[in-house]
Amino acid sequence: MDMDDIAPPPRKSEALVALAAEDLDRLSAAEIALRIAALEAELARTKARAGAAATMRAAAENLFKR
Protein backbone atom coordinates (compact mmCIF):
# COMPACT_ATOMS: atom_id res chain seq x y z
CA MET A 1 0.00 0.00 0.00
CA ASP A 2 1.28 3.43 -0.97
CA MET A 3 1.61 6.04 1.77
CA ASP A 4 -0.55 8.37 -0.35
CA ASP A 5 -3.43 5.91 0.10
CA ILE A 6 -3.42 6.43 3.86
CA ALA A 7 -5.37 9.55 4.71
CA PRO A 8 -5.52 11.04 8.18
CA PRO A 9 -8.92 10.81 9.87
CA PRO A 10 -11.13 13.80 9.12
CA ARG A 11 -11.12 16.52 11.77
CA LYS A 12 -14.28 17.96 13.21
CA SER A 13 -14.64 21.68 12.70
CA GLU A 14 -14.38 23.89 15.77
CA ALA A 15 -18.00 24.93 15.25
CA LEU A 16 -19.16 21.32 15.29
CA VAL A 17 -17.22 20.57 18.46
CA ALA A 18 -18.67 23.66 20.17
CA LEU A 19 -22.18 22.76 19.01
CA ALA A 20 -21.92 19.24 20.39
CA ALA A 21 -20.57 20.55 23.72
CA GLU A 22 -23.34 23.11 24.23
CA ASP A 23 -25.50 22.56 27.32
CA LEU A 24 -29.03 21.85 26.08
CA ASP A 25 -30.52 21.87 29.57
CA ARG A 26 -30.58 25.67 29.60
CA LEU A 27 -32.69 25.91 26.42
CA SER A 28 -36.45 26.31 26.42
CA ALA A 29 -38.68 24.08 24.32
CA ALA A 30 -39.05 26.88 21.75
CA GLU A 31 -35.28 27.34 21.57
CA ILE A 32 -34.80 23.61 21.11
CA ALA A 33 -37.36 23.62 18.28
CA LEU A 34 -35.48 26.48 16.59
CA ARG A 35 -32.19 24.65 17.06
CA ILE A 36 -33.63 21.49 15.50
CA ALA A 37 -34.97 23.46 12.53
CA ALA A 38 -31.57 25.11 12.02
CA LEU A 39 -29.75 21.77 12.28
CA GLU A 40 -32.16 20.15 9.80
CA ALA A 41 -31.55 23.01 7.35
CA GLU A 42 -27.80 22.60 7.75
CA LEU A 43 -28.11 18.85 7.28
CA ALA A 44 -30.04 19.38 4.03
CA ARG A 45 -27.39 21.86 2.83
CA THR A 46 -24.60 19.43 3.69
CA LYS A 47 -26.33 16.51 1.96
CA ALA A 48 -26.85 18.62 -1.15
CA ARG A 49 -23.16 19.53 -1.20
CA ALA A 50 -22.17 15.88 -0.73
CA GLY A 51 -24.41 14.92 -3.64
CA ALA A 52 -22.87 17.61 -5.84
CA ALA A 53 -19.37 16.46 -4.89
CA ALA A 54 -20.24 12.86 -5.74
CA THR A 55 -21.64 13.94 -9.11
CA MET A 56 -18.50 15.97 -9.87
CA ARG A 57 -16.26 13.08 -8.86
CA ALA A 58 -18.20 10.62 -11.04
CA ALA A 59 -17.94 13.02 -13.98
CA ALA A 60 -14.18 13.40 -13.45
CA GLU A 61 -13.68 9.64 -13.15
CA ASN A 62 -15.70 9.10 -16.31
CA LEU A 63 -13.63 11.73 -18.14
CA PHE A 64 -10.32 10.14 -17.18
CA LYS A 65 -11.44 6.58 -17.99
CA ARG A 66 -11.39 7.41 -21.69
Phi and psi in degrees as a GROMACS rama.xvg file:
@    title "Ramachandran Plot"
@    xaxis  label "Phi"
@    yaxis  label "Psi"
@TYPE xy
-76.5559  145.019  ASP-2
-62.882  -25.941  MET-3
-68.5811  -20.4789  ASP-4
-78.0201  -14.866  ASP-5
-96.385  109.158  ILE-6
-100.662  144.678  ALA-7
-67.5402  154.392  PRO-8
-62.886  145.282  PRO-9
-64.4605  143.927  PRO-10
-94.6279  142.29  ARG-11
-75.1851  143.258  LYS-12
-70.2645  156.988  SER-13
-60.5301  -36.8468  GLU-14
-64.2735  -39.6013  ALA-15
-67.5737  -40.4858  LEU-16
-63.4819  -44.7119  VAL-17
-64.6442  -39.8899  ALA-18
-62.5276  -44.1293  LEU-19
-68.8544  -26.0076  ALA-20
-88.2173  -10.0487  ALA-21
-64.006  138.056  GLU-22
-76.5985  112.498  ASP-23
-81.4986  -16.3751  LEU-24
-63.3261  -25.0239  ASP-25
-84.3814  -7.28234  ARG-26
-87.5703  144.232  LEU-27
-79.9096  169.727  SER-28
-59.9938  -39.9707  ALA-29
-65.3847  -40.6746  ALA-30
-66.2043  -37.5027  GLU-31
-65.4369  -40.9291  ILE-32
-61.9271  -41.4625  ALA-33
-64.6939  -40.2694  LEU-34
-63.0137  -44.2808  ARG-35
-61.2406  -44.4876  ILE-36
-61.1706  -42.5754  ALA-37
-65.4933  -40.9271  ALA-38
-67.0932  -38.2541  LEU-39
-65.303  -39.0729  GLU-40
-64.5919  -41.5937  ALA-41
-66.8139  -37.5753  GLU-42
-62.5023  -43.7502  LEU-43
-62.3461  -42.3971  ALA-44
-63.2001  -42.0254  ARG-45
-66.6845  -42.2058  THR-46
-63.6587  -39.6051  LYS-47
-62.6327  -41.7793  ALA-48
-66.3129  -39.5289  ARG-49
-63.6856  -40.7365  ALA-50
-63.3495  -42.5274  GLY-51
-64.6265  -39.6283  ALA-52
-64.8989  -40.1374  ALA-53
-65.395  -39.6208  ALA-54
-64.211  -43.7596  THR-55
-64.4629  -40.4887  MET-56
-64.8233  -43.5916  ARG-57
-62.0734  -40.2376  ALA-58
-64.3703  -41.5728  ALA-59
-66.3012  -43.5027  ALA-60
-61.8221  -40.3269  GLU-61
-64.9326  -39.3447  ASN-62
-63.0918  -42.7939  LEU-63
-83.8279  -6.93683  PHE-64
-76.4103  -20.1484  LYS-65
